């Protein structure tokens, strides 16, 4: 397999093994099971003495290529694909945790990840603590004798807090802990946590890796010794398997990842500058802005700030909902990484599994809105934001005038 100097080449060619007919594109092996030449060969494959496909829940040639490509892009020894991003999150965590164990998780995680850790894991005797990972001393204070894992997203969904991976890994190594990082917002092209010493990296491949909004998928990358239980215990026995057709779609999407991430990042930067200067906007959360605390890690940890940002409007819940509903080009949807620009209201959507108190502790206000900036022309994106903010301003003025008249 050829080695490539640049990731923009690897997203196209990485892990591809030309099949006998010479197909340029990766073949889709849409088969549940595979035929053995003889009984002895079948037994040898089950025993691990002979390579070759057995059954698609255990592996499939199309999915194998996606896993090889992701391992190359993340600088990992191995990768394991799952049928969803939450399958990957669950697979990575369950491969390292058992009843009686404890993990320290970052505050403000994706809502379903938070629900998994806070609601499902306690049913199986797995405890957790939520901490602000910008405070390394607080993370260290949360570690117990039975702590096994430090788990985080960076940047964080939805308020884009950025955590210093070098500092977190240094703490984990002192304490003998496993570090697991969700790298969905950045992709391997903008951030490679394994190169900072992180043990396992997760992606919701639904998002930027696929890039077309038509697949649900996840992937875990890491050292082979850590990936073996992910593949042969968790995925095999729990069955959160990625279909070969979805793997094929992601491989097709990956070919344009470098171009897409450049455009997503450029558009998001322009949007962030526009919103930061707008009088209707109280605050913008985007690591590309010098005003963001995570900006210092650009260049050292992240190559760019990505395509997702959040803003807080002056006002409250109703003002945020009004703004979201006024947008025309932005579609109201809870994903990201698609060609289309998307908008969602975290307090009532992705982070609704949080209690009001937990949302407040995580810094997720009722007036926060998350934008996943798409690939449209930046002038059209800014025009849509401008008209929505103008309509919100008019509504606020009308409400104030009505209030004054009633007094």
C-alpha positions in Angstrom: 0.0 0.0 0.0 1.5 3.3 -1.1 2.3 6.0 1.6 1.3 9.5 0.8 2.9 12.7 2.1 -0.3 14.8 2.1 -3.7 14.0 3.6 -5.5 15.6 0.6 -4.1 12.7 -1.4 -4.8 10.1 1.3 -8.5 10.9 1.4 -8.7 9.8 -2.2 -6.3 6.9 -2.4 -5.6 5.8 1.2 -6.2 2.1 1.9 -7.4 1.3 -1.6 -6.4 -2.1 -3.0 -7.0 -2.5 -6.7 -9.1 -5.6 -7.3 -8.5 -8.1 -10.0 -10.9 -6.5 -12.6 -9.0 -3.2 -12.2 -12.0 -1.1 -10.9 -11.0 2.5 -10.2 -13.7 2.9 -7.7 -14.0 0.7 -4.6 -16.3 -2.2 -5.3 -19.5 -2.5 -3.1 -19.5 -6.0 -1.6 -23.2 -6.0 -0.8 -23.1 -9.5 0.7 -24.1 -10.8 4.2 -21.8 -13.8 4.0 -18.9 -15.1 2.1 -18.2 -18.5 0.5 -15.2 -20.6 1.6 -13.3 -22.7 -1.0 -13.5 -25.7 1.4 -14.4 -26.6 4.9 -10.7 -26.5 6.0 -10.4 -22.9 4.8 -13.6 -21.9 6.7 -12.2 -23.4 9.9 -8.8 -21.6 9.3 -10.6 -18.3 8.9 -12.6 -18.7 12.1 -9.4 -19.7 13.9 -7.6 -16.6 12.6 -5.1 -18.8 10.8 -6.2 -17.6 7.3 -7.2 -14.1 6.2 -10.4 -13.5 4.3 -14.0 -12.4 4.8 -16.4 -14.6 6.8 -19.6 -12.7 7.6 -20.3 -9.0 7.2 -20.9 -8.5 10.9 -17.3 -9.6 11.4 -15.9 -7.7 8.4 -16.5 -6.8 4.8 -14.1 -5.8 2.1 -15.8 -2.4 1.4 -15.9 -1.6 5.1 -12.3 -2.8 5.5 -11.1 -0.2 3.0 -13.0 2.6 4.9 -11.3 1.5 8.1 -7.8 1.4 6.5 -8.3 4.9 5.1 -9.4 6.3 8.5 -6.5 4.6 10.2 -4.1 6.3 7.7 -5.8 9.7 8.1 -5.7 9.6 11.9 -2.2 8.2 12.0 -3.6 5.1 13.8 -2.6 1.4 13.6 -6.2 0.3 13.2 -9.8 1.6 12.9 -13.2 0.0 13.5 -16.4 1.2 11.8 -19.8 1.3 13.5 -23.4 1.8 12.3 -23.6 5.2 14.0 -21.6 7.8 15.8 -23.2 6.7 19.1 -22.2 3.1 18.3 -18.6 4.3 18.0 -18.9 6.3 21.3 -20.4 3.3 23.1 -17.9 0.9 21.6 -14.9 2.9 22.6 -16.1 3.4 26.1 -17.3 -0.1 26.8 -14.1 -1.5 25.5 -12.3 0.2 28.4 -14.9 0.2 31.2 -16.5 -2.5 33.3 -18.8 -2.5 36.4 -17.1 -0.7 39.3 -15.1 1.6 37.0 -15.3 5.4 36.9 -14.7 7.8 34.0 -14.2 11.6 34.0 -16.1 13.2 31.2 -16.0 16.8 29.9 -19.0 19.0 30.5 -21.1 20.0 27.5 -20.9 16.7 25.6 -23.3 15.9 22.8 -26.7 15.2 24.4 -26.9 11.5 23.6 -23.3 11.0 24.8 -24.3 12.7 28.0 -27.4 10.5 28.3 -25.3 7.3 27.7 -22.8 8.3 30.4 -25.2 9.7 33.0 -28.3 7.5 32.5 -27.3 4.2 30.9 -23.8 3.5 32.4 -25.0 3.7 36.0 -27.4 0.8 35.3 -24.2 -1.3 34.7 -22.3 0.0 37.7 -20.1 2.5 35.7 -19.8 5.8 37.5 -18.9 9.2 36.0 -18.0 12.8 36.9 -18.4 15.8 34.6 -15.6 18.4 34.7 -14.5 21.5 32.7 -11.4 20.2 30.9 -10.0 23.7 30.5 -9.2 23.4 34.2 -6.6 20.6 34.5 -6.5 20.8 38.2 -10.3 20.2 38.4 -9.8 17.2 36.1 -7.1 15.8 38.3 -9.2 16.4 41.4 -12.1 14.4 39.9 -9.9 11.3 39.3 -10.6 8.4 41.8 -8.8 5.2 42.5 -11.3 3.4 40.2 -11.0 5.9 37.3 -10.1 4.3 34.0 -10.9 6.8 31.3 -10.8 10.6 30.5 -13.4 11.3 27.8 -13.8 14.6 25.9 -14.8 16.3 22.7 -12.7 19.2 21.4 -14.0 21.5 20.2 -17.0 20.9 22.4 -20.5 20.6 21.0 -22.1 23.2 20.9 -20.1 26.0 22.4 -16.8 25.2 20.8 -14.6 25.2 23.9 -11.2 23.9 23.0 -9.2 21.6 25.3 -5.4 21.3 25.4 -4.7 17.7 24.4 -1.0 17.8 25.4 -1.9 18.8 29.0 -4.7 16.3 29.2 -2.5 13.4 27.9 0.3 14.4 30.3 -2.1 14.1 33.2 -3.6 10.8 31.9 -0.1 9.2 31.6 0.8 10.2 35.1 -2.3 8.6 36.4 -2.3 5.5 34.1 -5.6 6.4 32.4 -6.9 5.9 28.8 -7.8 9.1 26.9 -10.7 9.0 24.4 -11.4 12.0 22.2 -14.4 12.7 19.9 -12.8 14.4 16.9 -16.0 14.8 14.8 -15.9 18.6 14.5 -12.4 18.8 13.3 -11.9 15.6 11.1 -8.4 14.2 10.7 -7.5 17.0 8.3 -7.8 19.7 10.9 -6.8 17.8 14.1 -5.1 14.5 14.8 -5.4 13.7 18.6 -3.4 10.5 18.3 -0.3 12.6 17.4 -0.7 14.3 20.8 -0.7 10.9 22.6 -4.5 10.3 22.8 -5.3 6.6 23.0 -8.6 6.4 21.0 -10.2 8.8 18.6 -13.9 8.7 17.7 -15.8 10.2 14.7 -19.4 10.4 13.8 -18.8 9.6 10.1 -22.3 10.8 9.5 -20.9 14.4 9.5 -17.9 15.7 7.6 -16.4 12.4 6.6 -19.4 11.5 4.5 -20.4 15.1 3.9 -23.7 14.5 2.0 -26.3 13.9 4.8 -27.3 10.4 3.6 -25.4 8.1 5.9 -25.4 7.3 9.7 -22.0 5.9 10.7 -19.2 6.1 13.2 -15.6 5.0 13.5 -13.0 4.5 16.3 -9.2 4.8 15.6 -6.2 3.8 17.8 -3.5 1.4 18.6 -4.1 -2.2 17.5 -4.0 -3.6 21.1 -6.8 -1.2 22.1 -8.8 -1.7 18.9 -8.9 -5.5 19.1 -11.5 -5.5 21.9 -13.5 -2.8 20.1 -13.7 -5.0 17.0 -13.9 -8.6 18.4 -15.8 -8.0 21.6 -17.9 -4.9 21.4 -18.8 -4.6 17.7 -19.1 -8.3 17.1 -21.2 -9.1 20.1 -23.3 -5.8 20.3 -23.7 -5.8 16.6 -23.6 -2.0 15.8 -22.2 -2.8 12.3 -21.8 -0.4 9.4 -23.4 -1.6 6.2 -21.1 -2.0 3.2 -23.3 0.3 1.2 -22.9 3.1 3.8 -19.1 2.4 3.9 -19.0 2.8 0.1 -20.9 6.1 0.4 -18.4 7.4 3.0 -15.5 6.4 0.8 -17.0 8.4 -2.0 -17.5 11.4 0.2 -14.0 11.3 1.6 -12.6 12.0 -1.8 -13.7 15.7 -1.5 -13.1 16.1 2.2 -10.0 18.3 1.8 -11.8 20.7 -0.5 -14.9 20.7 1.6 -13.1 21.4 4.9 -11.3 24.4 3.4 -14.6 25.9 2.2 -16.5 25.1 5.4 -13.7 26.7 7.5 -13.4 29.8 5.3 -17.2 30.4 5.3 -17.4 29.9 9.1 -14.7 32.4 9.7 -16.4 35.0 7.6 -19.7 34.3 9.4 -18.0 34.5 12.8 -16.5 37.9 12.0 -19.8 39.2 10.7 -21.8 38.0 13.8 -19.2 39.3 16.3 -19.7 42.8 14.9 -23.5 42.7 14.9 -25.4 44.6 17.6 -28.0 41.9 18.0 -25.4 39.3 18.9 -24.2 39.1 22.5 -21.4 36.6 21.9 -19.9 34.4 19.2 -18.2 31.0 20.0 -15.6 30.2 17.3 -12.0 29.2 17.9 -10.9 31.1 14.8 -11.7 34.4 16.5 -8.9 36.0 18.6 -11.6 36.6 21.3 -12.1 32.9 21.8 -10.0 31.3 24.6 -9.1 28.3 22.4 -7.6 30.5 19.7 -4.2 30.0 21.2 -4.3 26.3 20.1 -4.7 27.1 16.4 -1.6 26.0 14.7 -0.3 23.9 17.6 -3.3 21.6 17.9 -5.7 22.5 15.1 -4.9 23.5 11.6 -8.1 25.5 11.2 -11.2 26.3 13.3 -13.7 24.2 11.3 -17.2 24.8 10.0 -19.3 25.0 13.2 -19.9 28.0 15.4 -22.4 29.1 18.1 -23.8 32.5 19.0 -25.8 34.0 21.8 -28.4 36.6 21.0 -29.4 39.4 23.3 -32.6 38.1 24.9 -33.7 34.6 25.9 -35.3 31.4 24.6 -38.0 33.1 22.5 -35.5 35.3 20.8 -33.3 32.4 19.8 -36.3 30.5 18.5 -37.5 33.5 16.5 -34.1 33.9 14.9 -33.9 30.2 13.9 -37.3 30.4 12.4 -36.5 33.5 10.4 -33.6 31.9 8.5 -34.3 30.8 5.0 -31.1 29.4 3.5 -30.2 27.6 6.7 -32.2 24.5 7.2 -33.3 23.7 10.8 -31.7 20.3 11.4 -29.5 18.8 14.1 -26.5 17.4 12.1 -23.5 19.1 10.6 -20.9 18.6 7.9 -23.3 18.6 5.0 -23.1 20.8 1.9 -26.2 22.7 3.2 -25.9 25.2 6.0 -27.8 24.0 9.1 -29.1 25.7 12.2 -30.3 24.2 15.5 -31.3 25.4 19.0 -29.2 23.2 21.5 -31.3 23.9 24.6 -34.5 22.4 23.0 -32.8 20.0 20.5 -29.4 18.3 20.8 -28.9 19.1 24.4 -32.4 18.7 25.6 -31.4 15.4 27.5 -29.5 17.7 29.9 -31.4 19.1 32.9 -31.6 22.9 33.0 -29.0 22.9 35.8 -26.6 20.7 33.8 -27.0 22.9 30.7 -26.2 26.0 32.8 -23.2 24.3 34.2 -22.1 23.4 30.7 -22.5 27.0 29.5 -25.4 26.2 27.2 -27.8 29.1 27.5 -31.4 29.3 26.2 -30.4 32.0 23.7 -27.6 29.9 22.2 -27.9 28.9 18.5 -25.5 26.6 16.7 -24.7 27.1 13.0 -23.1 24.4 10.8 -21.9 26.6 8.0 -22.2 24.9 4.6 -20.6 25.2 1.2 -22.9 27.9 -0.3 -21.5 31.2 -1.5 -20.6 33.3 1.5 -22.6 36.3 0.2 -25.8 34.3 0.3 -25.0 32.9 3.7 -24.4 36.4 5.1 -27.5 37.8 3.4 -29.7 35.2 5.1 -28.2 35.9 8.6 -28.6 39.6 8.0 -32.3 39.4 7.1 -33.1 37.1 10.1 -31.3 39.4 12.5 -33.1 42.4 11.1 -36.5 40.8 11.5 -35.6 39.8 15.1 -34.6 43.4 15.8 -38.0 44.6 14.4 -39.9 42.1 16.6 -38.0 43.2 19.7 -38.7 46.9 19.0 -42.4 46.2 18.4 -42.6 44.2 21.7 -40.9 47.1 23.6 -43.3 49.6 22.1 -46.3 47.5 22.9 -45.0 47.2 26.5 -44.5 50.9 26.9 -48.0 51.7 25.5 -49.6 49.2 28.0 -48.0 51.0 31.0 
